[in-house]
Amino acid sequence: MQETQRKTSVQGAALIAGFAILTSAVAAPFAELYAYPKLVVPDEAAETARHILSNGRLFIFMIFGYLITFFCDIVIAWALYILLKPVNEDVSLFTAWLRLVYAVIAVVALNNLVTVWRLLNTPDYLKMFQPDQLYVQAMIYVRAFRNHWYFGMIFFAIHLLLLGYLVIRSHFIPRILGVLLMITGIGYLLTTVRPYLLPNVNVDFAQYTFYGELIFMFWLLLRGSKIRETNFRDSAQSISPA
C-alpha cells in the first residue's frame, strides 16, 4: 500500500512539473520574446520610456508574464524533487534548492521593472529629475533587471546539470532525456558566464541547446502518469544499501 501511494505521488509530481513547465513555456516567450523587444530599445533611454508610457498595459502584462514564469520555477523545483527523490534524496533536494535560489533571485530582479513603472508614472519624480534624467534612471533599472536575472541563471544551469544526472540514474525516465537536460544546462552556463569569463569567445551555438527542458516537459505530460511500478521499484532498490 505504501509503495502504491508513493508511486502515485511520483506520477502526480510528474504531471504537476509538466504543466508548470508548459505554463512557463507560454508566459516566458510572451514576456521575453514579444513584450520586451516591443518596449525596450537598446541604448535608447528616451525611446524606451516613451514606449513604456504609451504601452503601459503591455508593460504590466510583461511583468506578470515574468512573475508567472518565476513562480512556476518554484512549483517545478518542488515537483521534480518529489519525482526524483527515489533516485537520490539528497541530490534531488539540492537540485530543487538550486532552482529555488534562481527563482528568488529572478523575483528580486523583477522588482527593478516595478521600479521602472513607478519612476515613469509617479508625478513626484518629475519634480526631482529632468525628463531625460528620469528616462536614464529607468533604463538603468531595466538593465539591472537583466543583469541580476542573468546572474541567477548560473544556479539554473547547475540545476539542469544535476537534474540530468538524476534522470540518467533513474529507471523510470529515458536516459536520453537526462543527456538533453545536461546539454541544456551547459548551454545556459556558457551563455551566462561568457560576459565574465569568456568575453571574446563566440558561444552562439548554445542557442541550439535550450530545447532539452521542453522535450522533458512533453515526456512528463505524455508519460509521467504511466510510470511503471516495476521501474519505480528498480530505481528505489538501486539506491538501497547492499
C-alpha positions as CSV (number, residue, x, y, z in Angstrom):
1,M,0.0,0.0,0.0
2,Q,2.8,2.4,0.9
3,E,4.6,1.6,-2.3
4,T,1.4,2.3,-4.3
5,Q,0.8,5.6,-2.6
6,R,4.4,6.7,-3.1
7,K,4.2,5.7,-6.8
8,T,1.1,7.7,-7.2
9,S,2.7,10.7,-5.7
10,V,5.6,10.4,-8.1
11,Q,3.1,10.2,-11.0
12,G,1.3,13.3,-9.8
13,A,4.5,15.2,-9.3
14,A,5.5,14.3,-12.9
15,L,2.2,15.8,-14.2
16,I,2.5,18.9,-12.0
17,A,6.0,19.5,-13.2
18,G,4.9,19.1,-16.8
19,F,2.0,21.5,-16.6
20,A,4.2,24.0,-14.7
21,I,6.9,23.9,-17.4
22,L,4.2,24.2,-20.0
23,T,2.8,27.3,-18.3
24,S,6.3,28.8,-18.1
25,A,6.8,27.9,-21.8
26,V,3.8,30.1,-22.6
27,A,4.4,33.0,-20.2
28,A,8.2,33.4,-20.7
29,P,8.2,33.8,-24.5
30,F,5.3,36.3,-24.2
31,A,7.3,38.4,-21.8
32,E,10.8,37.8,-23.2
33,L,10.3,37.5,-26.9
34,Y,7.2,39.5,-27.6
35,A,6.7,42.3,-25.0
36,Y,10.3,43.1,-24.0
37,P,11.5,43.8,-27.6
38,K,8.4,45.9,-28.3
39,L,9.1,48.1,-25.2
40,V,12.8,48.3,-24.7
41,V,15.1,49.9,-27.3
42,P,18.7,49.1,-26.6
43,D,20.8,52.2,-25.7
44,E,17.8,54.5,-26.2
45,A,16.5,55.6,-22.8
46,A,14.1,58.2,-24.0
47,E,12.6,56.0,-26.7
48,T,12.2,53.1,-24.3
49,A,10.5,55.4,-21.8
50,R,8.1,56.6,-24.5
51,H,7.3,53.0,-25.5
52,I,6.6,52.1,-21.9
53,L,4.4,55.1,-21.3
54,S,2.4,54.6,-24.5
55,N,2.0,50.8,-23.9
56,G,1.5,50.7,-20.1
57,R,-0.8,47.7,-20.2
58,L,1.7,45.7,-22.2
59,F,4.4,46.6,-19.8
60,I,2.2,45.4,-16.8
61,F,1.4,42.2,-18.7
62,M,5.1,41.7,-19.3
63,I,5.9,42.0,-15.6
64,F,3.2,39.4,-14.7
65,G,4.4,37.2,-17.5
66,Y,7.9,37.1,-15.9
67,L,6.3,36.7,-12.4
68,I,4.2,33.7,-13.5
69,T,7.4,32.2,-15.1
70,F,9.4,32.5,-11.9
71,F,6.5,31.3,-9.7
72,C,6.3,28.2,-12.0
73,D,10.0,27.6,-11.3
74,I,9.2,27.3,-7.6
75,V,6.4,24.7,-8.4
76,I,8.7,22.9,-10.8
77,A,11.5,22.7,-8.1
78,W,9.1,21.1,-5.6
79,A,7.5,18.7,-8.1
80,L,10.9,17.5,-9.6
81,Y,12.1,16.9,-6.0
82,I,9.2,14.6,-5.4
83,L,9.6,12.9,-8.8
84,L,13.4,12.2,-8.4
85,K,13.5,11.7,-4.6
86,P,13.6,7.8,-5.1
87,V,16.8,8.2,-7.2
88,N,18.8,10.1,-4.6
89,E,17.0,12.1,-2.0
90,D,20.0,14.3,-1.1
91,V,20.9,15.2,-4.6
92,S,17.3,15.8,-5.5
93,L,16.8,18.1,-2.6
94,F,20.0,20.1,-3.5
95,T,18.8,20.3,-7.1
96,A,15.5,21.7,-6.1
97,W,17.2,24.3,-3.8
98,L,19.3,25.5,-6.8
99,R,16.2,26.2,-8.8
100,L,14.5,27.8,-5.8
101,V,17.5,30.1,-5.3
102,Y,17.4,31.0,-9.0
103,A,13.6,31.8,-8.7
104,V,14.2,34.0,-5.7
105,I,17.0,35.9,-7.5
106,A,14.7,36.3,-10.5
107,V,11.8,37.7,-8.5
108,V,14.0,40.1,-6.7
109,A,15.4,41.2,-10.1
110,L,11.9,41.7,-11.3
111,N,11.4,44.4,-8.7
112,N,13.6,46.6,-10.9
113,L,10.8,46.6,-13.6
114,V,8.3,47.6,-10.9
115,T,10.6,50.5,-10.0
116,V,10.7,51.5,-13.7
117,W,6.9,51.7,-13.8
118,R,6.8,53.8,-10.6
119,L,9.5,56.1,-11.9
120,L,7.7,56.8,-15.1
121,N,4.2,57.1,-13.7
122,T,4.7,59.0,-10.4
123,P,4.4,62.7,-10.9
124,D,6.6,63.5,-7.9
125,Y,9.6,62.1,-9.6
126,L,9.3,64.8,-12.3
127,K,9.9,67.3,-9.6
128,M,13.1,65.6,-8.6
129,F,14.6,64.9,-12.1
130,Q,14.5,66.4,-15.5
131,P,12.7,64.1,-18.0
132,D,16.0,63.0,-19.7
133,Q,17.5,62.2,-16.3
134,L,14.4,60.2,-15.3
135,Y,14.5,58.2,-18.5
136,V,18.1,57.3,-17.9
137,Q,17.3,56.2,-14.4
138,A,14.5,54.0,-15.8
139,M,16.9,52.5,-18.3
140,I,19.4,51.7,-15.6
141,Y,16.7,49.7,-13.7
142,V,15.7,47.9,-16.9
143,R,19.4,46.8,-17.4
144,A,19.6,45.9,-13.7
145,F,16.7,43.5,-14.1
146,R,18.5,41.8,-17.0
147,N,21.9,41.7,-15.2
148,H,20.5,40.3,-11.9
149,W,18.3,37.8,-13.6
150,Y,21.0,36.5,-15.9
151,F,23.4,36.1,-12.9
152,G,20.8,33.8,-11.3
153,M,20.9,31.7,-14.5
154,I,24.1,30.2,-13.1
155,F,22.1,28.4,-10.4
156,F,19.5,27.4,-13.0
157,A,22.2,25.9,-15.2
158,I,23.7,23.9,-12.4
159,H,20.2,22.8,-11.5
160,L,19.8,21.4,-15.0
161,L,23.1,19.6,-14.9
162,L,22.2,17.8,-11.7
163,L,18.6,17.2,-12.9
164,G,20.1,15.5,-16.0
165,Y,22.3,13.3,-13.7
166,L,19.3,12.2,-11.7
167,V,17.3,11.4,-14.8
168,I,20.1,9.3,-16.1
169,R,20.4,7.5,-12.8
170,S,16.6,6.8,-12.7
171,H,15.0,3.6,-14.1
172,F,11.7,5.2,-15.0
173,I,12.7,8.1,-17.3
174,P,14.6,7.6,-20.6
175,R,18.3,8.3,-20.1
176,I,18.4,10.4,-23.3
177,L,16.3,13.0,-21.6
178,G,18.9,13.3,-18.9
179,V,21.6,13.8,-21.6
180,L,19.5,16.5,-23.2
181,L,18.9,18.3,-19.9
182,M,22.6,18.3,-19.2
183,I,23.3,19.7,-22.7
184,T,20.7,22.4,-22.0
185,G,22.4,23.2,-18.6
186,I,25.8,23.5,-20.4
187,G,24.2,25.9,-22.9
188,Y,22.8,28.1,-20.2
189,L,26.1,28.0,-18.2
190,L,28.2,29.1,-21.2
191,T,25.8,31.9,-22.1
192,T,25.7,33.2,-18.5
193,V,29.4,33.1,-17.8
194,R,30.6,34.3,-21.2
195,P,30.5,38.1,-20.4
196,Y,32.6,37.5,-17.3
197,L,35.0,34.7,-18.2
198,L,34.8,34.3,-22.0
199,P,34.1,37.8,-23.4
200,N,35.9,37.1,-26.7
201,V,34.5,33.6,-27.2
202,N,31.6,33.0,-29.6
203,V,29.0,30.8,-28.0
204,D,26.2,31.3,-30.4
205,F,25.9,27.6,-30.8
206,A,24.5,27.5,-27.3
207,Q,21.2,28.9,-28.6
208,Y,20.5,25.4,-30.1
209,T,20.9,23.6,-26.8
210,F,17.9,25.1,-25.0
211,Y,15.3,22.6,-26.0
212,G,16.1,19.8,-23.6
213,E,13.7,21.0,-20.9
214,L,10.8,21.3,-23.4
215,I,11.4,17.8,-24.6
216,F,11.4,16.7,-21.0
217,M,8.1,18.6,-20.5
218,F,6.4,16.6,-23.3
219,W,7.6,13.3,-21.7
220,L,6.3,14.4,-18.3
221,L,2.9,15.3,-19.7
222,L,2.5,12.2,-22.0
223,R,4.3,9.5,-20.0
224,G,4.5,10.8,-16.4
225,S,1.2,9.3,-15.3
226,K,2.3,5.9,-16.8
227,I,5.4,5.3,-14.7
228,R,5.5,1.6,-14.3
229,E,5.7,0.2,-10.8
230,T,8.5,-2.2,-11.6
231,N,10.7,0.6,-12.9
232,F,9.9,2.7,-9.9
233,R,10.8,-0.2,-7.6
234,D,14.0,-0.8,-9.5
235,S,15.0,2.8,-9.0
236,A,14.4,2.6,-5.3
237,Q,16.4,-0.6,-5.0
238,S,19.3,0.9,-6.9
239,I,19.9,3.4,-4.1
240,S,19.3,1.0,-1.2
241,P,22.3,-0.1,0.8
242,A,23.6,-3.5,0.0
